């Protein structure tokens, strides 16, 4: 979606100056439910004259019909088309003319909309989001327009972007039955085949108050905000359709899956993907800290060994793709020219094997905890970040206060936990290994 660059610069300058103040203490909030099932979270903070109005719908690509993939991401675009009371193309203008910015994003698990506005425009943000929830126009002209927008986005971000298919190819290799096997961009053929009735059914199923969290943070008065929320949202009917949630469990793989993907990118890339627990589970924190030992910073294990010492790759690392259902670890390396990918793979495996046999040092552990604390401070340094984190914690775990306490789960992890996670989840027989190689013409 469109950004107003000057406003972004303004808001960024303000929030960066006050980041330390905003995150030095616990995040206080008020939450309640409307009779229609909408969950509301309010965080009052007068440090800046702005307010973030956000709505998180508990729908992502994993909730899609396998024959209609891409619908969740498509709706991210479609619901900026207008409503019964907002003309086509005017949604953005309301926010920009008020001096604010807006955007949205879609993942495997949820769709998130936000407006960042001057605090005297709180009511505008609430009206806009209530229109999206109740009165969105699902018209064929808007469907056709956004179909072309999404196709162009796919061309830019996937088809014509260096290594653009990497995530999609890896997820497809890691999942056989779970809907994580496709990415949010989905299939253009599926979207072309969708009927107007398909779009209406998706909207009426997922874009309902009992499948949403309204999270507002910033320069507001709690009582006044409650009154405005009730004014704009309490009359929206509760959804009546069953909300599909995948119940399938991906089978445990007992043999490594290997493949080669040929493309236009000159430098080879090695991907090794390991199945990991769902985010929020006890072992997830140990796995995530393991990946940070391997990958975070220039002195991390993989970077130091594979890039600096052996000079086999331009970069090498690993990250946790934490998801609502069991996700994956991506260990990756961009191979130096003239180096065999298998040599890089061996070097990566050597470092992983060390994690299985040796405990990390006290110095590494302290560095790791410092990084974790810094990440939490950063995520809660803006009103938009706080609103999103509150919505995330409620949507996924039913506990918005994890914004204050989840860090304790990370800091409680021991070197022994990290070693155990390496042995449990970095199993060669369960991983998918993919080489992305240049295809000679």
DRENMI-859310 format. One line per 10 residues: for each residue x, y negated, z of C-alpha. Coordinates in nm, 3 decimals. Example, Ala and Ser with C-alpha at 12.3 -4.5 7.8 and 13.67 -1.06 7.14 Angstrom:
<recs>
1.230 0.450 0.780 ~ 1.367 0.106 0.714
</recs>
This chain:
<recs>
0.000 0.000 0.000 ~ 0.101 -0.361 -0.040 ~ 0.310 -0.547 0.216 ~ 0.331 -0.917 0.286 ~ 0.709 -0.946 0.309 ~ 0.724 -1.281 0.480 ~ 0.492 -1.165 0.757 ~ 0.691 -0.848 0.802 ~ 1.005 -1.055 0.854 ~ 0.821 -1.273 1.104
0.682 -0.985 1.307 ~ 1.012 -0.796 1.294 ~ 1.201 -1.095 1.428 ~ 0.962 -1.140 1.718 ~ 0.942 -0.777 1.818 ~ 1.316 -0.713 1.792 ~ 1.388 -1.003 2.028 ~ 1.153 -0.856 2.286 ~ 1.221 -0.486 2.233 ~ 1.413 -0.441 2.554
1.141 -0.607 2.760 ~ 0.864 -0.408 2.592 ~ 1.021 -0.070 2.662 ~ 1.198 -0.113 2.995 ~ 0.894 0.002 3.193 ~ 0.618 0.258 3.160 ~ 0.352 0.202 2.897 ~ 0.023 0.129 3.074 ~ -0.299 0.200 2.888 ~ -0.671 0.250 2.925
-0.861 0.520 2.739 ~ -1.224 0.618 2.704 ~ -1.464 0.798 2.472 ~ -1.769 0.663 2.294 ~ -2.082 0.877 2.281 ~ -2.008 0.959 1.916 ~ -1.678 1.123 2.013 ~ -1.441 0.843 1.913 ~ -1.145 0.835 2.150 ~ -1.019 0.484 2.227
-0.680 0.386 2.374 ~ -0.597 0.027 2.470 ~ -0.254 -0.109 2.568 ~ -0.240 -0.470 2.689 ~ 0.089 -0.653 2.636 ~ 0.112 -1.032 2.615 ~ 0.482 -1.050 2.524 ~ 0.399 -1.132 2.161 ~ 0.089 -1.293 2.006 ~ 0.014 -0.992 1.789
-0.208 -0.687 1.803 ~ -0.182 -0.351 1.628 ~ -0.516 -0.195 1.534 ~ -0.470 0.169 1.436 ~ -0.691 0.467 1.359 ~ -0.557 0.821 1.341 ~ -0.773 1.085 1.175 ~ -0.691 1.442 1.267 ~ -0.668 1.555 0.906 ~ -0.363 1.626 0.696
-0.268 1.849 0.409 ~ -0.297 2.161 0.625 ~ -0.675 2.105 0.650 ~ -0.728 2.111 0.274 ~ -0.902 2.367 0.057 ~ -0.617 2.558 -0.118 ~ -0.788 2.480 -0.449 ~ -0.806 2.105 -0.369 ~ -0.463 2.020 -0.233 ~ -0.366 1.654 -0.212
-0.705 1.537 -0.087 ~ -0.583 1.402 0.249 ~ -0.313 1.191 0.086 ~ -0.554 1.085 -0.188 ~ -0.796 0.952 0.075 ~ -0.516 0.749 0.230 ~ -0.524 0.550 -0.096 ~ -0.893 0.577 -0.176 ~ -1.013 0.423 0.148 ~ -0.850 0.092 0.066
-1.084 0.063 -0.234 ~ -1.354 -0.115 -0.037 ~ -1.684 -0.050 0.136 ~ -2.046 -0.149 0.125 ~ -1.944 -0.485 0.271 ~ -1.593 -0.521 0.125 ~ -1.550 -0.570 -0.250 ~ -1.306 -0.353 -0.444 ~ -0.951 -0.478 -0.403 ~ -1.038 -0.709 -0.114
-0.939 -0.487 0.182 ~ -0.575 -0.594 0.170 ~ -0.665 -0.958 0.114 ~ -0.856 -0.987 0.440 ~ -0.547 -0.884 0.635 ~ -0.295 -1.079 0.431 ~ -0.504 -1.396 0.439 ~ -0.515 -1.365 0.818 ~ -0.134 -1.350 0.828 ~ -0.107 -0.977 0.891
0.023 -0.661 0.730 ~ -0.133 -0.319 0.681 ~ -0.043 0.026 0.563 ~ -0.124 0.395 0.597 ~ 0.050 0.731 0.577 ~ -0.039 1.097 0.560 ~ 0.139 1.403 0.695 ~ 0.067 1.772 0.713 ~ -0.132 1.711 1.032 ~ -0.290 1.364 1.034
-0.373 1.045 0.842 ~ -0.287 0.712 1.002 ~ -0.407 0.360 0.919 ~ -0.294 0.036 1.080 ~ -0.325 -0.340 1.068 ~ -0.072 -0.562 1.243 ~ -0.243 -0.895 1.303 ~ -0.221 -1.219 1.499 ~ -0.399 -1.142 1.824 ~ -0.683 -1.383 1.751
-0.772 -1.156 1.457 ~ -0.841 -0.842 1.662 ~ -1.208 -0.846 1.565 ~ -1.115 -0.853 1.196 ~ -0.908 -0.537 1.233 ~ -1.188 -0.359 1.416 ~ -1.444 -0.459 1.153 ~ -1.220 -0.335 0.872 ~ -1.161 0.003 1.036 ~ -1.529 0.046 1.120
-1.611 -0.019 0.755 ~ -1.359 0.246 0.652 ~ -1.515 0.495 0.892 ~ -1.883 0.429 0.816 ~ -1.930 0.247 0.486 ~ -1.643 0.347 0.256 ~ -1.734 0.340 -0.113 ~ -1.650 0.672 -0.276 ~ -1.712 0.559 -0.633 ~ -1.589 0.719 -0.952
-1.416 0.399 -1.061 ~ -1.214 0.401 -0.737 ~ -1.139 0.773 -0.771 ~ -1.013 0.723 -1.126 ~ -0.803 0.422 -1.026 ~ -0.638 0.592 -0.731 ~ -0.584 0.910 -0.930 ~ -0.350 0.715 -1.156 ~ -0.186 0.548 -0.853 ~ -0.115 0.885 -0.690
0.020 1.029 -1.015 ~ 0.257 0.735 -1.048 ~ 0.364 0.778 -0.686 ~ 0.441 1.145 -0.755 ~ 0.645 1.050 -1.063 ~ 0.846 0.796 -0.862 ~ 0.892 0.987 -0.536 ~ 0.907 1.346 -0.655 ~ 0.947 1.404 -1.028 ~ 1.199 1.130 -1.106
1.367 1.091 -0.768 ~ 1.702 1.256 -0.695 ~ 1.633 1.587 -0.521 ~ 1.267 1.485 -0.512 ~ 1.137 1.843 -0.513 ~ 1.358 1.956 -0.225 ~ 1.098 1.943 0.052 ~ 0.825 2.100 -0.161 ~ 1.050 2.383 -0.278 ~ 1.169 2.452 0.076
0.822 2.453 0.231 ~ 0.699 2.685 -0.042 ~ 0.986 2.922 0.036 ~ 0.916 2.911 0.411 ~ 0.540 2.970 0.411 ~ 0.339 3.243 0.241 ~ 0.000 3.216 0.411 ~ -0.004 2.895 0.616 ~ -0.115 2.575 0.436 ~ 0.216 2.409 0.524
0.332 2.582 0.206 ~ 0.220 2.273 0.011 ~ 0.316 1.913 0.081 ~ 0.077 1.617 0.126 ~ 0.124 1.493 -0.232 ~ -0.055 1.813 -0.338 ~ -0.146 1.917 -0.690 ~ -0.243 1.667 -0.958 ~ -0.438 1.943 -1.133 ~ -0.642 2.000 -0.817
-0.724 1.631 -0.790 ~ -0.821 1.614 -1.157 ~ -1.056 1.907 -1.106 ~ -1.223 1.760 -0.796 ~ -1.582 1.643 -0.837 ~ -1.748 1.344 -0.676 ~ -1.923 1.591 -0.446 ~ -1.583 1.727 -0.336 ~ -1.470 1.379 -0.235 ~ -1.792 1.304 -0.049
-1.770 1.634 0.137 ~ -1.411 1.558 0.245 ~ -1.509 1.212 0.368 ~ -1.816 1.332 0.556 ~ -1.621 1.618 0.715 ~ -1.307 1.443 0.835 ~ -1.369 1.067 0.846 ~ -1.599 1.081 1.145 ~ -1.555 0.928 1.492 ~ -1.526 1.265 1.666
-1.218 1.338 1.450 ~ -1.047 1.004 1.513 ~ -0.846 0.811 1.770 ~ -0.867 0.432 1.775 ~ -0.547 0.302 1.935 ~ -0.491 -0.071 1.990 ~ -0.182 -0.231 2.140 ~ -0.077 -0.589 2.194 ~ -0.200 -0.928 2.308 ~ -0.553 -0.836 2.411
-0.786 -0.845 2.708 ~ -0.899 -0.493 2.802 ~ -1.260 -0.585 2.884 ~ -1.301 -0.799 2.573 ~ -1.145 -0.529 2.357 ~ -1.380 -0.266 2.501 ~ -1.677 -0.484 2.417 ~ -1.557 -0.535 2.058 ~ -1.487 -0.165 2.012 ~ -1.840 -0.079 2.122
-1.982 -0.351 1.896 ~ -1.820 -0.210 1.584 ~ -1.797 0.164 1.650 ~ -2.065 0.281 1.894 ~ -2.339 0.291 1.629 ~ -2.139 0.510 1.388 ~ -2.300 0.856 1.385 ~ -2.108 1.154 1.511 ~ -2.002 1.395 1.239 ~ -2.215 1.705 1.203
-1.991 1.924 0.988 ~ -1.749 2.179 1.131 ~ -1.393 2.048 1.102 ~ -1.168 2.312 0.942 ~ -0.851 2.395 1.136 ~ -0.615 2.662 1.002 ~ -0.599 2.968 1.224 ~ -0.357 3.178 1.020 ~ -0.020 3.269 1.166 ~ 0.277 3.285 0.934
0.423 3.638 0.951 ~ 0.772 3.670 1.095 ~ 1.018 3.721 0.813 ~ 1.258 4.012 0.860 ~ 1.474 3.953 0.555 ~ 1.642 3.636 0.433 ~ 1.478 3.473 0.132 ~ 1.724 3.329 -0.120 ~ 1.658 3.129 -0.433 ~ 1.816 2.885 -0.678
1.640 2.574 -0.809 ~ 1.785 2.408 -1.119 ~ 1.742 2.039 -1.188 ~ 1.898 1.716 -1.316 ~ 2.096 1.625 -1.003 ~ 2.471 1.663 -1.048 ~ 2.586 1.752 -0.698 ~ 2.467 2.083 -0.555 ~ 2.270 2.091 -0.233 ~ 2.246 2.381 0.011
1.933 2.414 0.223 ~ 1.889 2.663 0.505 ~ 1.545 2.656 0.667 ~ 1.466 2.838 0.990 ~ 1.118 2.882 1.145 ~ 1.080 2.701 1.477 ~ 0.804 2.662 1.741 ~ 0.529 2.404 1.716 ~ 0.603 2.060 1.855 ~ 0.518 2.022 2.222
0.595 2.382 2.311 ~ 0.877 2.440 2.563 ~ 1.120 2.591 2.312 ~ 1.065 2.310 2.064 ~ 1.260 2.068 2.284 ~ 1.559 2.302 2.304 ~ 1.558 2.353 1.927 ~ 1.530 1.980 1.863 ~ 1.823 1.906 2.093 ~ 2.020 2.184 1.925
1.967 2.014 1.590 ~ 2.080 1.683 1.732 ~ 2.402 1.843 1.855 ~ 2.455 1.976 1.503 ~ 2.360 1.663 1.317 ~ 2.320 1.331 1.500 ~ 2.608 1.088 1.459 ~ 2.942 1.096 1.284 ~ 3.092 1.321 1.554 ~ 2.815 1.583 1.530
2.917 1.946 1.484 ~ 2.817 1.990 1.117 ~ 2.943 1.651 1.004 ~ 3.274 1.686 1.182 ~ 3.348 2.039 1.061 ~ 3.200 2.053 0.711 ~ 3.246 1.691 0.602 ~ 3.547 1.552 0.789 ~ 3.772 1.849 0.860 ~ 3.705 2.086 0.569
3.591 1.814 0.326 ~ 3.343 2.049 0.162 ~ 3.044 1.817 0.153 ~ 2.949 1.451 0.129 ~ 2.713 1.498 0.423 ~ 2.583 1.783 0.627 ~ 2.324 1.800 0.903 ~ 2.009 1.951 1.041 ~ 1.677 1.817 1.161 ~ 1.361 1.952 1.318
1.051 1.927 1.105 ~ 0.821 1.934 1.407 ~ 0.460 2.007 1.319 ~ 0.135 2.080 1.500 ~ 0.168 2.447 1.406 ~ 0.511 2.618 1.393 ~ 0.745 2.418 1.173 ~ 1.096 2.453 1.035 ~ 1.451 2.338 1.086 ~ 1.620 2.201 0.775
1.996 2.253 0.774 ~ 2.136 2.087 0.463 ~ 2.454 1.982 0.285 ~ 2.534 1.788 -0.031 ~ 2.829 1.977 -0.180 ~ 3.143 1.799 -0.298 ~ 3.227 1.820 -0.667 ~ 3.425 2.135 -0.746 ~ 3.327 2.315 -0.424 ~ 3.126 2.636 -0.435
2.793 2.614 -0.250 ~ 2.865 2.950 -0.090 ~ 3.175 2.803 0.073 ~ 2.966 2.524 0.225 ~ 2.704 2.773 0.339 ~ 2.971 2.979 0.515 ~ 3.105 2.670 0.691 ~ 2.755 2.574 0.808 ~ 2.694 2.925 0.938 ~ 3.024 2.918 1.125
2.913 2.615 1.324 ~ 2.574 2.766 1.395 ~ 2.736 3.086 1.520 ~ 2.944 2.880 1.762 ~ 2.621 2.742 1.908 ~ 2.512 3.100 1.976 ~ 2.823 3.193 2.171 ~ 2.947 2.876 2.341 ~ 2.777 2.627 2.572 ~ 2.794 2.263 2.473
3.021 2.050 2.691 ~ 2.908 1.811 2.963 ~ 3.027 1.526 2.743 ~ 2.814 1.645 2.451 ~ 2.515 1.689 2.679 ~ 2.546 1.337 2.817 ~ 2.584 1.194 2.468 ~ 2.276 1.389 2.362 ~ 2.069 1.256 2.651 ~ 2.180 0.902 2.571
2.063 0.952 2.212 ~ 1.728 1.085 2.328 ~ 1.673 0.788 2.558 ~ 1.766 0.548 2.277 ~ 1.517 0.714 2.043 ~ 1.236 0.679 2.296 ~ 1.319 0.314 2.354 ~ 1.317 0.252 1.979 ~ 0.983 0.426 1.921 ~ 0.819 0.209 2.189
0.980 -0.122 2.093 ~ 0.690 -0.256 1.882 ~ 0.315 -0.278 1.929 ~ 0.261 -0.069 1.616 ~ 0.498 0.196 1.747 ~ 0.328 0.210 2.086 ~ -0.019 0.236 1.931 ~ 0.092 0.515 1.701 ~ 0.269 0.710 1.975 ~ -0.035 0.690 2.203
-0.255 0.818 1.920 ~ -0.009 1.094 1.836 ~ 0.010 1.224 2.191 ~ -0.365 1.225 2.232 ~ -0.435 1.380 1.891 ~ -0.184 1.661 1.917 ~ -0.171 1.731 2.289 ~ -0.474 1.564 2.447 ~ -0.240 1.369 2.676 ~ -0.159 1.011 2.579
0.057 0.973 2.892 ~ 0.323 1.185 2.725 ~ 0.438 0.849 2.589 ~ 0.586 0.804 2.938 ~ 0.672 1.161 3.034 ~ 0.776 1.356 2.725 ~ 1.130 1.231 2.760 ~ 1.154 1.430 3.085 ~ 1.099 1.751 2.888 ~ 1.400 1.667 2.673
1.619 1.562 2.965 ~ 1.540 1.886 3.150 ~ 1.694 2.097 2.872 ~ 2.021 2.262 2.975 ~ 2.319 2.387 2.772 ~ 2.192 2.738 2.842 ~ 1.853 2.648 2.687 ~ 2.025 2.520 2.373 ~ 2.237 2.835 2.343 ~ 1.927 3.051 2.387
1.741 2.852 2.122 ~ 2.027 2.905 1.877 ~ 2.015 3.281 1.930 ~ 1.636 3.298 1.918 ~ 1.555 3.077 1.621 ~ 1.867 3.057 1.405 ~ 1.821 3.409 1.277 ~ 1.971 3.484 0.936 ~ 1.699 3.738 0.864 ~ 1.420 3.485 0.906
1.568 3.192 0.717 ~ 1.516 3.070 0.362 ~ 1.832 2.966 0.177 ~ 1.805 2.758 -0.137 ~ 2.073 2.626 -0.371 ~ 1.977 2.319 -0.575 ~ 2.203 2.326 -0.878 ~ 2.254 2.115 -1.190 ~ 2.109 2.266 -1.505 ~ 2.334 2.233 -1.808
2.151 2.118 -2.120
</recs>
